[in-house]
Structures are given as structure tokens and as C-alpha cells.
């Protein structure tokens, strides 16, 4: 049995399991935010309270959304948090990560990454240049997140052409939208590990007085070069600092607030460690971003408009690559983004929302290896969505039109008008059984690097050449998903097919330019299809504790219509997790098997299969009505496997970390 068929069999098994026992939704598979004193109680660990997806204009709970969505919150999010956003969400079905060292990992959704996956901070773009190159970090600290939402499949309707593959939205509460339950609350965490000598800490405080709410947070992470399965990985250190301050005025009908945040990152490129014996330093990167956000909402509850929401953000970003002590390339980005949403009151049974979004971004690269020219990007989008429910049937309709232009220095300006349409249908087949069908037509305007790249790109050890005549990329996707929910089992299986017209990809030509492999941005029709499944079984609840078993798996296949595979495709996976909780104790052990990836593009190397075994143990100590302490230990890659991700440019030089034991303490107050 080949790898794809095996992964499909696993997904089918999950579906079959759902028919034999009942369950609890794992798409929104985590605990909602609650008072810290009850956070890890057995009752809380098994509550399936509804979690609101804030990235959607029509506010809905995760189990009400027809489109594929997953949400991480509460204890499940704490257990998943890692140094990168990609790694944090990488154990959700259909979601994997890139890897360029321990501090760089961007989400991969159903085989799509880079400029096809929107990374948002509280509903607004992250404002970094992580889409330009895989060695560029995302300027979001996942350890400060309250909730992480993953919208799988085209989300262009909501967030424009840069979300044709999906969206990952990090909700961190930096602009409070409601008054806190107590005058002062917060949390703090200290952690370390033996694999990279990690020293990390974070803290958050929320204050409420009258109609005002204040928020402050900060984090610090410092690691040495990490241990691979066979020794140290040189030049893989990481130092990250971040902090923010936010304030809101909150009244009976709405709120208005602002926040300022700062993100600093310094890390090594393990693919280019240099030669210390010859006095040659490695390649290191420093980035700094300052961000200002303004956000507000007004509830009207009169007339045709129920509510109005808006957000504005301004980011200043600098990214410097050093070759030893010498400055190699400097990337500068300054962006302004705004969004206004008007929520329609119910009219004739229809609920809806419509709005406007705009973006202005100035990008510049300076240095001998500045492979992308200075470019001014402007974008405007109008969107509308409507929703109606009948007895057993629910219908979502949406449309969006954009106008986007890329104006490079000393080159020809390109303009595009992407159009996106969507239809989602939900059927209640029987008690606990739901069938969802999603149909999407989405378009994406080419990114700056895809259009105008022309020069050496040392981070990926290539000479990149853009495609200045590239046209819009069009995705036509259909997804069918079956859900089953009961008191004992919660399960979902989904199958999707995505046909791309004029898919843009970076192809290795086999030629050499300036002593580097020549990679050409190319465009051709392509097809993606895949399956994913997840099932959570409540095995027992009693005096001996609560036991849960989670099974999951996913697979994606991507190839060009003309023949040949697309590069850096995510492998098929299958996983199992067993969780136990009793009184103050919580423990889990799990394994994720990554199948080998030998369906590779020309001049690409295959990756072997591997299995990552992880474990977690925590103890919660309550020291008051509103204060608790959680002491925890985590074991990752306990069997010390050599693991190389097929989604990584540097897989052959830098495997994932070997066995790592982490430990720490969290305080909730």
C-alpha cells in the first residue's frame, strides 16, 4: 500500500470510528478562556463550550461555521505553543510548517504556504516580510496568544488574495474589547529546556477601572545552538524580545482602543554556519518591527445595520542579514492597512456583513544581494457575505472584488483585479450528524518576489528570476466534510480537491548562475487534492481520572497538469494522542508519523519517514480564589529521531531538534 492510500485509509478509519461511538468537537478542540482557578479541572478539560471565531465578520462559534476552521485556546494552546507560529499549529490536521531553524516557521495549509497563507494579528496582517523568503521570521509571538484560529481553504473573500490558501489569526487581546471580570488579572510563565539551553519568560497583565481597560505584555526567549539527533546544529541560536501596551474605552454600545507593540528577533541561519576555524562567520539575521493599531466597534441594534467595526494598523519593519560581521542585505517594509465591516441586521431570514479593506505597503531591499526591487503595493477590496438557516439546512454566500497594483522602481507597474466567490452549504442529517459542502472560486495577484525577483538569494542558495508577465492565479476548490458530535465522540473527516489555473511556483532549472542554482518563478495549471480526519474519544470518566484518545491524519497530493510534481510538498501524516487528567494532574503522550516524501520536483531530494513521540505532564496548585500555579514538563522527539521536513529549504542541512526535555511554571491570577 503506498503512502497516500495508507493515509487515506487512516482518514477513513477515523470516519468509521465516528459511526460506532459518539464524541466532542475537535475542530475547535480546546478549552475556552476561563477563570484560571478552574482552568485545568477535569470538568473544564472536558467542556465543549462554544468558541467564537473572531476572524469572521458574522460572529459564529467554531462548531457553527460551514467553512473548515480549527481553533486552539486554553490548555490545548498552552501545550502546543512553540517558538514559531508554524510549529504551534502544526499538529492540527491539514496544517504543517516550514522550517529554517528553531525561530523560523510559517504555517503550511493543505500544501500551500508563503504568499498564499495570510498570517494575521487580531484580524490585521502581520506586516512583516516572511512571505518574501522562507528564512524570514513571522513577527508574532505565539506565547502571548489567547486564541489561534486557522481558516483552511480559500479565505480570499475575507482577507484578499494573500489568503487564497487559508488564514492563521492570532488573537492576543492587546486592544481590550470588553471590560475584564476583575480589576486586575494576568498570567506569567518561565520555561527552559536542555536541547538548546533555553531561557524564556513572558508576562501579561489586564486592568479594568470604570470604562477603561488596559493591557500590557512582554516576552523574552534566548537559546543557544540546538542539539540535533547527531550533535549540535551550528549557527541555530535564537533571541526574541517582544512587548506591547494597549488601552480601550468601553461603553454599553461599543469600544475604541489602541495599542503599540515592538518585536525584536536575532537568529542564525543553520544552512550557512560559516567556518569559525578560518575566521568566517555565519549568516545571522536581525529584525525589528514597531506596530501601531487602532480598533473599534459600535453596536447599533437599530435599522438595517446591527454593528460597525473597524481597525487600522501601521507597521515599520527592518530586517538585516549579516554575513559574519558585515551587513549583507537590508529589507525595509512600511505598511498601512485598514478594514471596515458593517454587520447587517436580519432581513427576511438573512444575516450578512459587507465591508472595505485597503493596503499600502512600501518594500525595499538594499545590498548586493537585494534580489527584489523596491516596490510600492496598493490594494483595495470590497466584500459581502450573506447567511441563512432553515430547519436542517444552512447556506453561506460570499463575494469579493479587489484591485491590487505592484509598482517597482525602474520597471513596469502591474495591476490586477482578483474576484472571489464562495458558497457553503450545511446539512443536518440526523442528531449529531452534519454534512458540509464548500465551493470556492478564488483569485490571487502575484506577489512582488514572484514578479520582479532577479538576483542571488543566498538564504535559499539560489539565483531567483521572477516572472514579470505573470497573470492572476485562480483556485477552484470543492470540499465535502462529515461531522459527528456526541457526549462520547467528536469526529470529522473531510475531502477536498483544488484545481489551480496559472499556479505560480519556484522551479529549479538545473542551470547555474553566479555559482548558484538558478530557480525560475513559473506558472502552469496544477491540481491539489487531499483528505484529513480527526476523532476524539472520551474513554472514561471516573474516580481514576478522565481519559481521552485522539486519532488524526492528513494527506495532500499536488501535481502539474502537464506532468511533474510541485516542490516542497507536505508529507502524509498520522497521529495518536492519549490524555489523562485527574484533580490537579494532567498528562499526555502522543506520536505523529510523517511518511516519506518521494513525490518530488526536478532536482529536489526525497525525505525519509519519521515518527515524533511527545509527552506532557503538569500539576496545578491553587493558592487562592483567583490564583493558580501550573508546573509542567514536556518531552519532544523522545526517541531522538532524525526528522527532516519536506517543506523546508534546508532539510538536508538542518534536521529538526533531537530529544528535548522542557520544564517550566505558569502562574494565572
Secondary structure by P-SEA (a helix, b strand, c coil): ccaaaaaaaaaaaaaaaaaacccccccccccccccccccccccccccccccccccccccccccccccbbbbbccaaaaaacccccccccccccccccccccccbbbbbccccccccbbbbccccccccccccccccccccccccccbbbbbccccccccccccccbbbbbbcccccccccccccccccccccccccbbbbbbbbbbbbcccbbbbbbcbbbbbccccccccccccbbbbbbbcbbbbbbbccccccccccbbbbbbbbccccccccccccccbbbbbbbbbbbbbbbbbccccccccccbbbbbbbbbbbbbccccccbbbbbbbccbbbbbbbccccccccccbbbbbbbbbbbbcccccccbbbbbbbbbbbbbbbbcccbbbbbbbbbbbbbbbbccbbbbbbbbbbbbbbbbbbccccbbbbbbbbbbbbccccccccccccccccccbbbbcccccbbbbbbbbbbbbbbcccccbbbbbbbbbbcbbbbbbbcccccccbbbbbbcccccccccccbbbbbcccccccbbbbbbbccbbbbbbbcccccccbbbbbbcbbbbbbbccccccccbbbbbcccccccccbbbbbbbbbbbbbbbbbbbccccbbbbbbbbbcccccccccccccccccccccccbbbbbbbbbcc
